[in-house]
Amino acid sequence: MERDEAFERLQALGFDDGDAETLWEHFDDAERRGKPSHGHARIEWLETQSSFDPGASPIHREQTEAFWRYDAAGTIGYVALRTAVAWTIAEPPEHARLVVVEKCFPTGMLGHYARLLAASGFVSMLTATSPRRLGHPDGGPKLAGTNPLTIGIPSSGGDPIVTDVSMGAVTWGDVIAGLASEEQLVPFGGESAHKAFALALGLQLFVDALVTQPGHAAVFLVARPGSDPVPALRAAAAGLRLPGDA
C-alpha cells in the first residue's frame, strides 16, 4: 500500500494529519520488518472497528519524576502509546521512569516504540495486555493475553538491539490477517509452553496491578544507560542477525 492511499483511508476514519502519520509510520515500519500481521493490513482491520474515537486525545493523569500515568481516553492505543513515548523523550527522566497508559488498545508492534526510545538514547522495557487469548497448556479457560515483552538497548553505533516477543506461538494479528488459525494461538514452546504461559500470566498481573481502571493497558520502563554493551555483543556475534535487525 502506498502512503497516499493509506492517508486517505485513515483520514476517512476521522484521524487528523498527525495521527494518520503516526499510524502510517507504525504500519509501514512493521511491513518493512517482515511483520505483515502488524503492517498495512491493519488499516483494513481498523475500517471494521468502532471501539475508538479518532478525535480523542490521551490525558496525563499523574506525574512525578519517576512515574507517569496516562488515560488513553478513547484514543486508539497506537496513538496513545506513541504520545506517551514522545512526551517521555521530550521530558526525559533524570534516571528512570515507569509509565502506565490505561485503557490503551491496540498497541501493535511494541518494538516500534522501543526503537524510538533507543534512538533518543534510552534503555526501555515495554509490555501491553490484550483480550485473554492464551489458556493453560493443560487446557481450561483463556487466562492471559498474548502480552508481548519488548526490550530496547541503544548503541553508540546507532544500531540498537530490540527484542520483541509475544507469548503466543502466533499473534492475534496473524489470525486476523489470515496467516494463522485461532487454534494455533497457544503459548509458544511446545513441551515447554508452561514457560511462555507463566510469562504471559506474570505480565498480565503486573499490568493489571498497576492500572486504576478496567481495560487493557501498556506499561513501559525507560532509563538512561550506564554503559554501552551493544558494540561488544555485535562483535562477538560475528555478523549474525540479532533481534531487531532489519
Secondary structure, 3 states (H helix, E strand, C coil): CCHHHHHHHHHHCCCCHHHHHHHHHHHHHHHHCCCHHHCCHHHHHHCCCCCCCCCCCCEEEEECCCEEEEECCCCCHHHHHHHHHHHHHHCCCCCEEEEEEECCCCCCCCHHHHHHHHHCCCEEEEEECCCCCEECCCCCCEEECCCCEEEEECCCCCCCEEEEECCECCCHHHHHCCCCCHHHCCECCHHHHHHHHHHHHHHHHHHHHHCCCCCCCEEEEEECCCCCCHHHHHHHHCCCCCCCCC
